[in-house]
Amino acid sequence: MRPAIQIKNLNVTYDSIKVIDDFSCEVKENSVTAIVGPSGCGKSTLLRCLCRMNDHIESFHLAGKVLVKGEDIYHPDVDVYKLRKRVGLIYQKPCVFPKSILKNVLFGVKHIKEIDKKDYSEIAERVLKEVNLWEEVKDRLGNLATTLSMGQQQRLAMARTLAVEPEILLMDEPTSSLDPESTAVIESLIQKLKTHRTLLLVTHQPEQAEKVSDNLIFCNIIK
């Protein structure tokens, strides 16, 4: 089976500062891979390379190959917007818009395909159930998303990303700002999601990496 991700001799610099040096790895499909290491070793940079979120940083330079399902995602012909549909990113701090819960869920998917309004409810219910949030918000979908707790906001951000049906889900320390109860919920979701998606998780918590991951990538600071 072809790996979901292949990284070959990856080098990343910001101006003259090298943060990733000749790095290679493969990530299996339908698995959880944790990326660990000290602050400043390039964990988040590595994650963002996989969905080309560094492209607009003027000092950013990349050499090497990054393949998603065999496709070189830095080839000039690659449609970056289509790539980001396939490879979703969940940020460290919950990212919700000052709109209703329902509009947050549908925000991404409405921008990539035509959806009949009669299907809005079905899509929202499906992805909110997938992140175990439906029962908590089903009676207040018109409320502002910013009124939710931090843990609920993070699950809402996950639901919005899952609505566009990504093949790969990148998570950059998704529980670092959450309480222990919300953290446990997210960790349980990670295990459930890997049955039909490939996940990469940046974490500073060795115990979390051991608990939820099938594979481990260790990054170190370049001397």
Contacts in CASP RR format, 6 or more apart in sequence:
PFRMAT RR
TARGET T0000
AUTHOR 0000-0000-0000
METHOD contacts of the structure
MODEL  1
MRPAIQIKNLNVTYDSIKVIDDFSCEVKENSVTAIVGPSGCGKSTLLRCL
CRMNDHIESFHLAGKVLVKGEDIYHPDVDVYKLRKRVGLIYQKPCVFPKS
ILKNVLFGVKHIKEIDKKDYSEIAERVLKEVNLWEEVKDRLGNLATTLSM
GQQQRLAMARTLAVEPEILLMDEPTSSLDPESTAVIESLIQKLKTHRTLL
LVTHQPEQAEKVSDNLIFCNIIK
1 28 0 8 1.000
1 29 0 8 1.000
2 29 0 8 1.000
2 69 0 8 1.000
2 70 0 8 1.000
3 26 0 8 1.000
3 27 0 8 1.000
3 28 0 8 1.000
3 29 0 8 1.000
4 27 0 8 1.000
4 28 0 8 1.000
4 29 0 8 1.000
4 30 0 8 1.000
4 31 0 8 1.000
4 68 0 8 1.000
4 69 0 8 1.000
4 167 0 8 1.000
4 168 0 8 1.000
4 198 0 8 1.000
5 25 0 8 1.000
5 26 0 8 1.000
5 27 0 8 1.000
5 50 0 8 1.000
5 66 0 8 1.000
5 67 0 8 1.000
5 68 0 8 1.000
5 168 0 8 1.000
5 198 0 8 1.000
5 200 0 8 1.000
6 25 0 8 1.000
6 26 0 8 1.000
6 27 0 8 1.000
6 65 0 8 1.000
6 66 0 8 1.000
6 67 0 8 1.000
6 70 0 8 1.000
7 23 0 8 1.000
7 24 0 8 1.000
7 25 0 8 1.000
7 26 0 8 1.000
7 65 0 8 1.000
7 66 0 8 1.000
7 67 0 8 1.000
8 24 0 8 1.000
8 64 0 8 1.000
8 65 0 8 1.000
8 66 0 8 1.000
8 67 0 8 1.000
9 22 0 8 1.000
9 23 0 8 1.000
9 24 0 8 1.000
9 63 0 8 1.000
9 64 0 8 1.000
9 65 0 8 1.000
10 20 0 8 1.000
10 22 0 8 1.000
10 23 0 8 1.000
10 24 0 8 1.000
10 46 0 8 1.000
10 49 0 8 1.000
10 62 0 8 1.000
10 63 0 8 1.000
10 64 0 8 1.000
10 65 0 8 1.000
10 66 0 8 1.000
11 18 0 8 1.000
11 20 0 8 1.000
11 21 0 8 1.000
11 22 0 8 1.000
11 23 0 8 1.000
11 62 0 8 1.000
11 63 0 8 1.000
11 64 0 8 1.000
12 18 0 8 1.000
12 19 0 8 1.000
12 20 0 8 1.000
12 42 0 8 1.000
12 45 0 8 1.000
12 46 0 8 1.000
12 49 0 8 1.000
12 54 0 8 1.000
12 60 0 8 1.000
12 61 0 8 1.000
12 62 0 8 1.000
13 19 0 8 1.000
13 59 0 8 1.000
13 60 0 8 1.000
13 61 0 8 1.000
14 57 0 8 1.000
14 59 0 8 1.000
14 60 0 8 1.000
14 61 0 8 1.000
15 59 0 8 1.000
18 222 0 8 1.000
19 40 0 8 1.000
19 41 0 8 1.000
19 42 0 8 1.000
19 45 0 8 1.000
19 222 0 8 1.000
20 42 0 8 1.000
20 45 0 8 1.000
20 46 0 8 1.000
20 49 0 8 1.000
20 219 0 8 1.000
20 222 0 8 1.000
21 222 0 8 1.000
23 46 0 8 1.000
25 217 0 8 1.000
27 33 0 8 1.000
27 198 0 8 1.000
27 200 0 8 1.000
27 215 0 8 1.000
28 198 0 8 1.000
28 214 0 8 1.000
28 215 0 8 1.000
29 198 0 8 1.000
30 194 0 8 1.000
30 195 0 8 1.000
30 196 0 8 1.000
30 197 0 8 1.000
30 198 0 8 1.000
31 194 0 8 1.000
31 198 0 8 1.000
31 199 0 8 1.000
31 214 0 8 1.000
31 215 0 8 1.000
32 190 0 8 1.000
32 191 0 8 1.000
32 194 0 8 1.000
32 199 0 8 1.000
32 200 0 8 1.000
32 201 0 8 1.000
32 212 0 8 1.000
32 213 0 8 1.000
32 214 0 8 1.000
32 215 0 8 1.000
33 198 0 8 1.000
33 199 0 8 1.000
33 200 0 8 1.000
33 201 0 8 1.000
33 213 0 8 1.000
33 214 0 8 1.000
33 215 0 8 1.000
33 216 0 8 1.000
33 217 0 8 1.000
34 200 0 8 1.000
34 201 0 8 1.000
34 202 0 8 1.000
34 203 0 8 1.000
34 208 0 8 1.000
34 209 0 8 1.000
34 212 0 8 1.000
34 213 0 8 1.000
34 215 0 8 1.000
34 216 0 8 1.000
34 217 0 8 1.000
35 43 0 8 1.000
35 46 0 8 1.000
35 47 0 8 1.000
35 200 0 8 1.000
35 201 0 8 1.000
35 202 0 8 1.000
35 203 0 8 1.000
35 217 0 8 1.000
35 219 0 8 1.000
36 43 0 8 1.000
36 202 0 8 1.000
36 203 0 8 1.000
36 204 0 8 1.000
36 206 0 8 1.000
36 209 0 8 1.000
36 216 0 8 1.000
36 217 0 8 1.000
36 218 0 8 1.000
36 219 0 8 1.000
37 43 0 8 1.000
37 204 0 8 1.000
37 218 0 8 1.000
37 219 0 8 1.000
37 220 0 8 1.000
38 220 0 8 1.000
38 221 0 8 1.000
39 204 0 8 1.000
40 221 0 8 1.000
41 219 0 8 1.000
41 220 0 8 1.000
41 221 0 8 1.000
41 222 0 8 1.000
42 219 0 8 1.000
43 202 0 8 1.000
43 219 0 8 1.000
44 172 0 8 1.000
44 202 0 8 1.000
45 54 0 8 1.000
46 217 0 8 1.000
46 219 0 8 1.000
47 89 0 8 1.000
47 170 0 8 1.000
47 172 0 8 1.000
47 200 0 8 1.000
47 202 0 8 1.000
48 54 0 8 1.000
48 89 0 8 1.000
48 172 0 8 1.000
49 62 0 8 1.000
49 66 0 8 1.000
50 66 0 8 1.000
50 68 0 8 1.000
50 73 0 8 1.000
50 87 0 8 1.000
50 168 0 8 1.000
50 170 0 8 1.000
50 200 0 8 1.000
51 83 0 8 1.000
51 84 0 8 1.000
51 87 0 8 1.000
51 88 0 8 1.000
51 89 0 8 1.000
51 170 0 8 1.000
52 73 0 8 1.000
52 74 0 8 1.000
52 80 0 8 1.000
52 83 0 8 1.000
52 84 0 8 1.000
53 89 0 8 1.000
54 60 0 8 1.000
54 62 0 8 1.000
55 80 0 8 1.000
62 74 0 8 1.000
64 74 0 8 1.000
65 72 0 8 1.000
65 74 0 8 1.000
66 72 0 8 1.000
66 73 0 8 1.000
66 74 0 8 1.000
67 73 0 8 1.000
68 83 0 8 1.000
68 86 0 8 1.000
68 87 0 8 1.000
68 167 0 8 1.000
68 168 0 8 1.000
69 167 0 8 1.000
71 78 0 8 1.000
72 78 0 8 1.000
73 83 0 8 1.000
81 112 0 8 1.000
85 112 0 8 1.000
85 164 0 8 1.000
85 165 0 8 1.000
85 166 0 8 1.000
86 166 0 8 1.000
86 167 0 8 1.000
86 168 0 8 1.000
87 166 0 8 1.000
87 167 0 8 1.000
87 168 0 8 1.000
87 169 0 8 1.000
87 170 0 8 1.000
88 161 0 8 1.000
88 164 0 8 1.000
88 166 0 8 1.000
88 168 0 8 1.000
88 169 0 8 1.000
88 170 0 8 1.000
89 161 0 8 1.000
89 170 0 8 1.000
89 171 0 8 1.000
89 172 0 8 1.000
90 154 0 8 1.000
90 157 0 8 1.000
90 158 0 8 1.000
90 161 0 8 1.000
90 169 0 8 1.000
90 170 0 8 1.000
90 171 0 8 1.000
90 172 0 8 1.000
90 174 0 8 1.000
91 157 0 8 1.000
91 172 0 8 1.000
91 174 0 8 1.000
92 172 0 8 1.000
92 173 0 8 1.000
92 174 0 8 1.000
92 176 0 8 1.000
92 177 0 8 1.000
93 177 0 8 1.000
94 150 0 8 1.000
94 151 0 8 1.000
94 153 0 8 1.000
94 154 0 8 1.000
94 156 0 8 1.000
94 157 0 8 1.000
94 177 0 8 1.000
95 157 0 8 1.000
96 104 0 8 1.000
96 145 0 8 1.000
96 146 0 8 1.000
96 148 0 8 1.000
96 153 0 8 1.000
96 156 0 8 1.000
96 157 0 8 1.000
97 103 0 8 1.000
97 104 0 8 1.000
97 107 0 8 1.000
97 145 0 8 1.000
98 144 0 8 1.000
98 145 0 8 1.000
98 146 0 8 1.000
99 107 0 8 1.000
99 144 0 8 1.000
99 145 0 8 1.000
100 141 0 8 1.000
100 142 0 8 1.000
100 143 0 8 1.000
100 144 0 8 1.000
100 145 0 8 1.000
101 137 0 8 1.000
101 140 0 8 1.000
101 141 0 8 1.000
101 142 0 8 1.000
101 143 0 8 1.000
101 144 0 8 1.000
101 145 0 8 1.000
101 148 0 8 1.000
101 156 0 8 1.000
102 120 0 8 1.000
102 124 0 8 1.000
102 141 0 8 1.000
102 142 0 8 1.000
103 145 0 8 1.000
104 145 0 8 1.000
104 156 0 8 1.000
104 157 0 8 1.000
104 160 0 8 1.000
105 123 0 8 1.000
105 124 0 8 1.000
105 127 0 8 1.000
105 128 0 8 1.000
105 156 0 8 1.000
105 159 0 8 1.000
105 160 0 8 1.000
105 163 0 8 1.000
106 115 0 8 1.000
106 120 0 8 1.000
106 123 0 8 1.000
106 124 0 8 1.000
106 160 0 8 1.000
106 163 0 8 1.000
107 160 0 8 1.000
108 160 0 8 1.000
108 163 0 8 1.000
108 164 0 8 1.000
109 115 0 8 1.000
109 123 0 8 1.000
109 163 0 8 1.000
109 164 0 8 1.000
112 164 0 8 1.000
115 123 0 8 1.000
123 163 0 8 1.000
124 141 0 8 1.000
125 134 0 8 1.000
125 138 0 8 1.000
127 159 0 8 1.000
127 160 0 8 1.000
127 162 0 8 1.000
127 163 0 8 1.000
128 134 0 8 1.000
128 137 0 8 1.000
128 138 0 8 1.000
128 156 0 8 1.000
128 159 0 8 1.000
130 159 0 8 1.000
130 162 0 8 1.000
130 193 0 8 1.000
131 155 0 8 1.000
131 156 0 8 1.000
131 158 0 8 1.000
131 159 0 8 1.000
131 162 0 8 1.000
131 189 0 8 1.000
132 155 0 8 1.000
132 185 0 8 1.000
132 188 0 8 1.000
132 189 0 8 1.000
133 152 0 8 1.000
133 155 0 8 1.000
133 156 0 8 1.000
133 159 0 8 1.000
136 152 0 8 1.000
137 143 0 8 1.000
137 148 0 8 1.000
137 152 0 8 1.000
137 156 0 8 1.000
145 153 0 8 1.000
145 156 0 8 1.000
146 153 0 8 1.000
148 156 0 8 1.000
149 182 0 8 1.000
150 177 0 8 1.000
150 178 0 8 1.000
150 179 0 8 1.000
150 182 0 8 1.000
151 178 0 8 1.000
151 179 0 8 1.000
151 182 0 8 1.000
151 185 0 8 1.000
151 186 0 8 1.000
152 182 0 8 1.000
154 174 0 8 1.000
154 175 0 8 1.000
154 178 0 8 1.000
154 182 0 8 1.000
154 186 0 8 1.000
155 185 0 8 1.000
155 186 0 8 1.000
155 189 0 8 1.000
158 169 0 8 1.000
158 174 0 8 1.000
158 186 0 8 1.000
158 189 0 8 1.000
161 169 0 8 1.000
162 169 0 8 1.000
162 193 0 8 1.000
166 197 0 8 1.000
167 197 0 8 1.000
167 198 0 8 1.000
168 197 0 8 1.000
168 198 0 8 1.000
168 199 0 8 1.000
168 200 0 8 1.000
169 193 0 8 1.000
169 197 0 8 1.000
169 198 0 8 1.000
169 199 0 8 1.000
169 200 0 8 1.000
170 199 0 8 1.000
170 200 0 8 1.000
171 190 0 8 1.000
171 199 0 8 1.000
171 200 0 8 1.000
171 201 0 8 1.000
171 202 0 8 1.000
172 202 0 8 1.000
173 202 0 8 1.000
173 203 0 8 1.000
173 204 0 8 1.000
174 186 0 8 1.000
174 201 0 8 1.000
175 182 0 8 1.000
175 183 0 8 1.000
175 186 0 8 1.000
175 187 0 8 1.000
175 203 0 8 1.000
175 205 0 8 1.000
175 208 0 8 1.000
176 204 0 8 1.000
178 186 0 8 1.000
183 208 0 8 1.000
187 208 0 8 1.000
187 211 0 8 1.000
187 212 0 8 1.000
190 199 0 8 1.000
190 201 0 8 1.000
190 212 0 8 1.000
191 212 0 8 1.000
193 199 0 8 1.000
194 214 0 8 1.000
201 208 0 8 1.000
201 209 0 8 1.000
201 212 0 8 1.000
201 213 0 8 1.000
203 209 0 8 1.000
209 216 0 8 1.000
END
